[in-house]
């Protein structure tokens, strides 16, 4: 009975160590994902759209912080930073695409209204 308990405890510890090694790989995947998202936002001009530029800045800072945390071996904290960076970069990307279209639509509506209200 005692041998079975020891074997079970060792198996549990071994699986815990294996799980820890696997989770150490996750931040590097999130690092690549966040860097790709930041590049995509930069390429569509998020820095030139004020609503998007804020989130792009957040994402860039979070990637840098995530890289520092990875270097320090603080994988869980790095993982959270990198996931947040990817989310902020994706938001910057969406805003960089949407805001100019909204502004253009608003200008077109104003033109239509001006044409409707002008005397014929």
C-alpha positions in Angstrom: 0.0 0.0 0.0 2.8 2.3 0.9 4.6 1.6 -2.3 1.5 2.4 -4.3 1.1 5.7 -2.5 4.7 6.6 -3.2 4.3 5.6 -6.8 1.2 7.7 -7.1 2.9 10.7 -5.5 5.9 10.4 -7.8 3.6 10.2 -10.8 1.7 13.2 -9.7 4.9 15.2 -9.2 6.2 14.1 -12.6 3.0 15.2 -14.3 3.2 18.5 -12.4 6.7 19.1 -13.7 5.7 18.2 -17.2 2.8 20.6 -17.1 5.1 23.3 -15.9 7.4 22.8 -18.9 4.5 22.9 -21.3 3.2 26.1 -19.8 6.7 27.6 -20.2 6.2 27.2 -24.0 2.9 29.1 -24.1 4.3 32.6 -23.5 6.6 32.2 -26.6 3.5 31.4 -28.7 1.8 34.4 -27.3 4.9 36.5 -27.9 4.8 35.6 -31.6 1.0 36.3 -31.7 1.3 39.6 -30.0 4.2 40.7 -32.2 2.3 39.8 -35.3 -0.8 41.7 -34.2 1.3 44.8 -33.4 3.0 44.6 -36.9 -0.5 44.3 -38.5 -1.8 47.3 -36.7 1.3 49.3 -37.6 1.0 48.3 -41.3 -2.6 49.6 -41.6 -1.6 52.9 -40.0 -3.0 52.6 -36.5 -0.4 55.2 -35.3 -2.1 57.8 -37.5 -5.6 57.2 -36.2 -5.9 58.7 -32.7 -8.4 56.2 -31.4 -6.2 53.3 -32.5 -2.8 54.9 -31.6 -3.6 54.7 -27.9 -4.1 50.9 -28.1 -1.2 50.4 -30.4 1.0 52.1 -27.8 -0.4 49.9 -25.0 0.3 46.8 -27.1 3.9 47.9 -27.9 4.6 48.5 -24.2 3.0 45.3 -23.1 5.1 43.3 -25.6 8.2 44.9 -24.2 7.1 44.1 -20.7 6.3 40.6 -21.7 9.7 40.1 -23.2 11.3 41.4 -20.0 9.2 39.0 -17.9 10.1 36.1 -20.1 13.8 37.0 -19.7 13.3 37.0 -15.9 11.6 33.6 -16.1 8.2 35.0 -14.9 6.2 33.0 -17.4 2.7 33.4 -16.0 3.0 37.2 -15.8 4.6 37.3 -19.3 1.8 35.2 -20.7 -0.8 37.6 -19.3 1.0 40.7 -20.6 1.4 39.1 -24.1 -2.2 38.1 -24.3 -3.3 41.6 -23.3 -0.8 43.0 -25.9 -2.4 40.9 -28.6 -5.9 42.0 -27.6 -4.9 45.7 -27.6 -3.1 45.3 -31.0 -6.1 43.7 -32.5 -8.3 46.5 -31.2 -5.9 49.0 -32.6 -6.1 47.2 -36.0 -9.9 47.2 -35.9 -10.1 50.9 -35.0 -7.5 51.8 -37.6 -9.7 50.2 -40.2 -13.1 51.3 -38.9 -12.6 55.0 -37.8 -11.6 56.3 -41.3 -14.5 54.5 -42.8 -16.9 56.0 -40.3 -15.5 59.4 -40.9 -15.9 59.0 -44.7 -19.5 57.8 -44.2 -20.2 60.8 -42.0 -18.8 63.2 -44.7 -20.9 61.5 -47.4 -24.0 61.8 -45.3 -23.3 65.5 -44.8 -22.9 65.9 -48.5 -26.2 64.1 -49.1 -27.9 66.3 -46.6 -26.4 69.4 -48.1 -27.6 68.4 -51.6 -31.1 67.7 -50.2 -31.4 71.0 -48.5 -30.0 73.1 -51.3 -32.5 75.0 -53.5 -33.1 73.6 -56.9 
